[in-house]
Amino acid sequence: MSADFFLMKNFLAISLLLASLSGLLKANAQENLPAIDFKNIDFESAKVLAKQSGKGIFMDVFAVWCIPCKQFEKTVFTDKEVGEKFNEWFINLKVDAEKEEGKKLAKIYSVGGYPTGIFINSDGVLLSKFEGVLTKATFLIYGENALKMKSDPQGYENALSAYRANSKDLQSIRNLIQKSILSGNQIPVEAMECYFEKPDSKIVIQDTALLRLWVNSTPTVIAGKSTYSYFLNQHEFVKRNLQLSDEFLRIFFYNSLQNSVQKATVNKDRNLLNEVLELNQHLPSTLKQVENIDYEMDYYSETKEFELYFEKVNSYCHAHFDKINSKNLKAAAAQELAARLNNFAWNYFSYANKKEELTYAESLMKKCIQLDSNFAAWYDTYAGIVYKLGELERALEIETKAIHLSAEKPAEQSIYQRKIERMKKGEKIWLPEQY
């Protein structure tokens, strides 16, 4: 089904979130822990109180329907250490972004999603902000950095101006990195490109502490070609001196390449796509997150170049899936391969119109279910393909299997039930924006 397709594309971000939340949930199993004291006052009163107390202001911008917001509150805001420190450092506010004052504040501070954490001084000047659920450790670092920015609230803007005035100056870049990390701003890709264009190992070692802060400031560091190439060619040196794991570097390389694919897609730049494919091809297997075909699928589906899309996908699928022998696979490997087969078959279902292509997609789903027969989403994809081939009764029978297998997941089950209703009405159930 479509959810699985997009789940795979966003696997990294989701796995990072789940990993951080799992540890936090264990740490906060006890009840009645001291928590952040969120004041029930308006914004102007908070500024007055902050000025009187010499504190900064922290605002948790949320929406009542936002599940991650509730997770953040449950796993971090109730922590004893977090509560003690944030009550000492800040006047803390809960801001519902869908109420009157909340709407104004969300607009003033450019809130793009929930939850968003905003740190300001008593004059309302932005010190730092972040979006999403953080671990306790990272949340405390943001708080500490915001305190450091209180004495220099314009530090990032000043550092950015100095860098733009002399973008080749190493010290300007160092200062910009420091202020970006303190303020929670994204470090300009071009600044890091300049730093890593012709790096000196001695300088890298000298800046180890700063660079370690940079790469760990966010799990989605974006790298340009020079930065990427340096980390690739010197990955053992980088791992040793910056104390980075293969898992971190895998994420680093994937996010860098995926960002370039998105840029290539917007500009329909195949030369940039080819650069991505070449860089990914040279990655050691321990540092490679996905194959070239995954980047190609993203590019050609987004640019709607479906002839090239299916040329690439057909070639890959025939080469990798035609001779699969499930008997030689362990359970974990079989499940992983089933998910990959489903992903490819879903793309055929979404974009293919030729009978031979859809028939081949059906054969992929038969192999998928042979590998892992107890996952409802596989049957949903399978049913969709059969339906698109014009076999309504068989499609309904297969979709019913998906409903049975999702009995303990009412929300998912309702999606499949709705799919059956739509098929009976003869509606298109594939991605409507592609047609």
C-alpha positions in Angstrom: 0.0 0.0 0.0 1.1 3.6 -0.4 1.9 4.0 3.3 4.5 1.3 3.1 6.1 2.9 0.0 6.5 6.3 1.8 7.5 4.5 5.0 10.5 3.0 3.2 11.4 6.4 1.7 11.4 8.0 5.1 12.9 5.0 6.9 15.9 6.9 8.3 13.9 9.7 9.9 11.4 7.3 11.4 14.0 4.9 12.8 15.9 7.7 14.4 12.7 9.0 16.1 11.7 5.5 17.4 15.2 4.8 18.7 15.3 8.0 20.7 11.8 7.6 22.0 12.3 4.0 23.1 15.1 4.9 25.5 13.1 7.9 26.8 10.0 5.9 27.6 12.0 3.5 29.8 13.6 6.4 31.6 10.3 8.0 32.4 8.3 5.0 33.6 7.9 6.4 37.1 4.9 8.6 37.8 4.7 12.0 39.4 8.1 13.1 38.4 8.9 16.9 38.7 8.2 18.5 35.4 8.6 21.7 33.5 6.4 24.4 35.1 4.5 25.8 32.2 3.0 29.1 33.3 -0.6 29.9 32.5 0.1 33.5 31.4 0.0 35.3 28.2 3.1 36.2 26.1 3.5 39.8 27.2 3.2 38.8 30.9 5.9 36.1 30.3 8.3 38.8 28.9 7.7 41.0 32.0 8.3 38.0 34.3 11.5 37.0 32.3 12.9 40.5 32.6 12.2 40.7 36.3 13.8 37.3 37.0 16.7 37.6 34.5 15.5 34.4 32.7 14.9 33.6 29.1 11.6 32.2 27.7 10.9 28.8 26.3 7.8 28.2 24.3 6.5 24.7 23.4 4.4 25.4 20.3 1.9 22.5 19.8 -1.5 21.5 18.4 -4.0 19.5 20.4 -4.2 16.8 17.7 -0.4 16.4 17.4 0.7 12.9 18.6 4.4 13.7 18.6 3.6 16.8 20.8 2.1 14.5 23.4 5.0 12.1 23.1 7.5 14.9 23.7 5.6 16.0 26.8 5.3 12.5 28.2 8.9 11.5 27.5 10.9 14.7 28.1 9.0 17.5 29.8 8.2 15.2 32.8 11.9 14.3 33.4 13.2 15.5 36.8 16.5 16.9 35.5 14.8 18.7 32.6 12.1 20.1 34.9 14.7 21.5 37.4 16.9 23.1 34.8 14.2 24.6 32.6 12.4 26.0 35.6 15.7 27.6 36.7 16.7 28.9 33.3 13.4 29.9 31.6 9.8 31.2 32.0 8.1 28.3 30.2 5.0 28.6 28.1 2.6 26.2 26.3 1.5 27.8 23.0 -1.5 26.3 21.2 -0.7 27.3 17.6 -4.3 27.1 16.6 -5.7 29.5 19.1 -5.7 33.3 18.7 -2.4 34.3 20.4 -0.8 31.1 19.4 -1.5 31.8 15.7 0.2 35.2 16.0 3.3 33.8 17.7 3.5 30.9 15.3 3.6 33.5 12.4 6.1 35.8 14.1 8.5 32.9 14.8 7.9 31.1 11.5 6.6 27.8 12.9 6.4 25.2 10.2 5.4 22.1 12.1 4.6 20.7 15.5 6.1 20.4 18.1 8.4 23.4 17.7 10.5 24.6 20.6 11.3 28.4 20.7 13.8 30.1 22.9 13.7 33.9 23.1 15.0 36.6 25.5 12.9 38.9 27.6 12.6 41.3 24.6 11.2 38.6 22.4 14.3 38.2 20.3 14.7 34.7 18.9 17.7 32.9 20.4 17.1 29.4 19.0 14.4 27.0 17.9 13.9 23.4 16.8 11.2 21.3 15.3 10.3 17.8 16.2 10.7 15.4 19.2 14.2 15.6 20.8 15.9 13.3 23.2 16.4 14.5 26.7 20.1 15.1 26.2 19.6 17.1 23.0 16.8 19.1 24.5 19.0 20.1 27.4 21.8 21.1 25.0 19.4 23.4 23.2 18.5 25.0 26.5 22.1 25.4 27.5 22.9 26.9 24.0 20.0 29.3 24.3 21.4 30.6 27.6 24.7 31.2 25.9 23.0 33.2 23.2 21.2 35.5 25.7 24.2 37.8 25.9 24.6 37.8 22.2 21.1 37.4 20.6 22.2 38.7 17.2 25.3 36.4 17.2 24.1 34.2 14.4 23.0 37.1 12.1 26.3 38.9 12.7 28.3 35.7 12.0 26.4 35.1 8.9 27.0 38.7 7.7 30.7 38.3 8.4 30.9 35.1 6.5 29.1 36.5 3.5 31.5 39.4 3.5 34.5 37.0 3.3 33.2 33.5 2.5 36.7 32.0 2.0 37.9 33.0 5.4 38.3 29.9 7.6 37.8 31.8 10.9 34.6 33.3 9.6 33.4 29.8 8.8 34.4 28.5 12.2 32.5 31.4 13.9 29.4 30.7 11.7 29.5 27.0 12.7 29.6 27.9 16.4 26.8 30.4 16.2 24.7 28.2 14.0 24.9 25.4 16.5 24.1 27.6 19.4 21.1 29.2 17.7 19.8 26.0 16.2 20.2 27.3 12.6 21.2 25.2 9.6 24.8 25.8 8.7 24.9 26.9 5.1 26.0 24.0 2.8 28.3 26.4 0.9 30.2 27.2 4.1 31.0 23.6 4.7 31.8 23.1 1.0 34.5 25.8 1.3 35.9 24.3 4.5 36.2 20.8 2.9 37.2 21.9 -0.6 40.9 21.6 0.1 41.1 20.4 3.8 44.3 20.1 5.7 44.4 17.1 8.1 46.1 19.2 10.7 43.4 21.8 10.6 40.7 19.1 10.7 42.3 17.7 13.8 42.6 21.1 15.3 38.9 21.7 14.7 37.8 18.2 15.9 35.7 19.5 18.8 33.9 22.0 16.6 33.3 19.5 13.7 32.1 16.9 16.1 29.5 19.4 17.3 28.6 20.2 13.7 27.9 16.6 12.6 26.1 15.8 15.8 24.0 19.0 15.9 21.3 17.3 13.8 20.8 13.8 12.4 20.1 15.3 9.0 23.2 17.2 8.2 23.2 18.1 4.5 26.5 17.9 2.7 27.5 19.3 -0.7 29.7 17.4 -3.1 33.1 18.5 -1.6 32.0 17.7 1.9 30.5 14.4 0.9 33.7 13.4 -1.1 35.9 14.3 1.9 33.9 12.2 4.3 33.9 9.3 1.7 37.6 9.4 0.9 38.6 10.0 4.5 35.9 8.0 6.2 38.3 6.0 8.4 40.1 9.2 9.5 36.7 10.9 10.1 35.4 8.0 12.1 38.5 7.9 14.3 38.9 11.7 14.9 35.2 12.7 15.1 34.2 9.5 16.8 31.4 8.7 14.4 29.8 5.3 13.8 29.1 3.6 10.5 25.4 4.1 11.2 25.8 7.8 11.5 27.9 8.0 8.3 25.3 5.9 6.5 22.6 8.4 7.5 25.0 11.3 6.6 25.6 10.0 3.1 22.0 9.1 2.5 20.6 12.4 3.5 23.3 14.2 1.5 22.5 12.3 -1.7 18.7 12.4 -1.2 18.9 16.2 -0.9 20.8 16.3 -4.1 18.2 14.1 -5.8 15.5 16.5 -4.7 17.5 19.4 -6.1 18.0 17.5 -9.4 14.3 16.7 -9.5 13.3 20.4 -9.2 15.7 21.4 -11.9 15.3 18.3 -14.0 19.0 18.0 -13.9 20.2 14.6 -15.0 23.8 15.5 -14.7 23.3 16.1 -11.0 21.4 12.8 -10.8 24.3 11.0 -12.4 26.7 12.6 -9.9 24.6 11.2 -7.1 24.6 7.7 -8.7 28.4 7.8 -9.1 29.0 8.9 -5.5 26.6 6.3 -4.2 28.3 3.6 -6.4 31.6 4.3 -4.7 30.3 3.9 -1.1 31.5 0.9 0.8 28.7 -1.5 1.5 28.8 -0.8 5.2 28.0 2.9 4.5 25.4 2.5 1.7 21.8 2.9 2.8 20.1 2.3 -0.6 20.9 1.2 -4.2 21.1 3.5 -7.2 17.8 2.3 -8.4 16.1 3.9 -5.4 17.4 7.3 -6.3 16.5 6.8 -9.9 13.0 5.8 -9.0 12.6 9.0 -7.0 13.9 11.1 -9.7 12.0 9.7 -12.7 8.7 9.3 -10.9 8.8 12.9 -9.6 9.8 14.3 -13.1 7.1 12.0 -14.6 9.5 10.5 -17.1 7.7 7.1 -17.0 9.3 5.5 -20.0 12.8 5.9 -18.5 11.3 5.0 -15.1 10.1 1.6 -16.2 13.2 1.0 -18.3 15.3 1.3 -15.1 12.9 -0.5 -12.9 12.2 -3.4 -15.3 15.9 -4.0 -15.8 16.6 -3.9 -12.1 13.7 -6.2 -11.1 14.5 -8.8 -13.8 18.1 -8.9 -12.8 17.5 -9.1 -9.0 14.2 -10.8 -8.5 13.5 -13.3 -11.3 15.6 -16.1 -9.7 14.9 -15.7 -6.0 14.8 -18.9 -4.1 13.0 -18.3 -0.8 14.3 -21.6 0.7 17.8 -20.1 0.9 16.8 -17.1 2.9 16.6 -16.6 6.6 13.4 -15.2 8.1 14.8 -11.6 8.6 16.3 -11.5 5.1 13.1 -12.9 3.6 11.0 -10.2 5.3 13.4 -7.4 4.2 13.3 -8.7 0.6 9.5 -9.0 0.8 9.3 -5.3 1.7 11.5 -4.4 -1.2 9.4 -6.5 -3.6 6.3 -4.8 -2.3 7.9 -1.4 -2.8 8.7 -2.1 -6.5 5.3 -3.7 -7.1 3.6 -0.7 -5.6 5.4 1.6 -8.0 4.2 -0.5 -11.0 0.7 -0.3 -9.6 1.0 3.5 -9.2 2.5 4.3 -12.6 2.1 1.4 -15.0 -0.7 1.1 -17.5 0.5 -1.7 -19.8 -0.8 -5.1 -19.1 2.6 -6.8 -19.3 4.0 -4.4 -16.7 1.1 -5.0 -14.3 1.3 -8.7 -14.9 5.0 -8.6 -14.0 4.1 -6.6 -10.9 1.7 -9.4 -9.9 4.5 -11.9 -10.2 6.6 -9.8 -7.8 3.8 -9.8 -5.3 3.4 -13.6 -5.5 7.1 -13.9 -4.6 6.6 -11.2 -1.9 3.8 -13.2 -0.2 5.7 -16.5 -0.7 8.5 -14.9 1.4 6.3 -13.3 4.0 2.6 -14.3 4.0 1.3 -12.7 7.1 1.6 -9.0 6.4 -1.7 -7.2 5.5 -0.1 -4.5 3.4 1.3 -7.0 0.9 -2.2 -8.2 0.1 -3.4 -4.6 -0.3 -0.8 -4.0 -2.9 -1.5 -7.3 -4.6 -5.2 -6.6 -4.7 -4.6 -3.2 -6.2 -2.6 -4.6 -9.0 -5.2 -7.3 -9.8 -7.9 -4.7 -9.7 -6.0 -2.5 -12.2 -5.7 -5.6 -14.4 -9.5 -5.7 -14.5 -10.1 -8.7 -12.3 -12.6 -7.2 -9.7 -13.7 -10.4 -8.0 -10.2 -11.7 -7.4 -9.1 -8.3 -6.2 -11.9 -8.2 -3.7 -10.9 -11.7 -2.4 -7.3 -10.6 -2.0 -8.2 -7.3 -0.3 -10.5 -9.2 2.1 -7.3 -11.2 3.2 -5.7 -7.8 4.1 -8.7 -7.0 6.2 -8.5 -10.3 8.1 -4.7 -9.9 8.7 -5.2 -6.3 10.1 -7.9 -7.3 12.6 -5.9 -5.9 15.5 -5.2 -2.6 13.7 -8.6 -0.9 13.3 -7.3 2.2 11.6 -5.4 0.2 9.0 -8.3 -2.2 8.6 -10.7 0.7 7.8 -8.4 1.8 4.9 -8.7 -1.7 3.4 -12.5 -1.7 3.9 -12.8 1.6 2.2 -10.6 0.3 -0.7 -13.1 -2.5 -1.2 -16.0 0.0 -1.4 -14.1 2.1 -3.9 -13.3 -1.0 -6.1 -16.9 -2.0 -6.1 -17.8 1.5 -7.4 -15.2 1.2 -10.1 -13.1 4.1 -8.8 -9.4 4.5 -9.3 -7.5 3.5 -6.2 -4.0 4.2 -7.4 -2.2 7.6 -6.9 -4.7 10.1 -8.3 -2.1 12.9 -8.7 -0.3 10.9 -11.4 -3.3 10.7 -13.7 
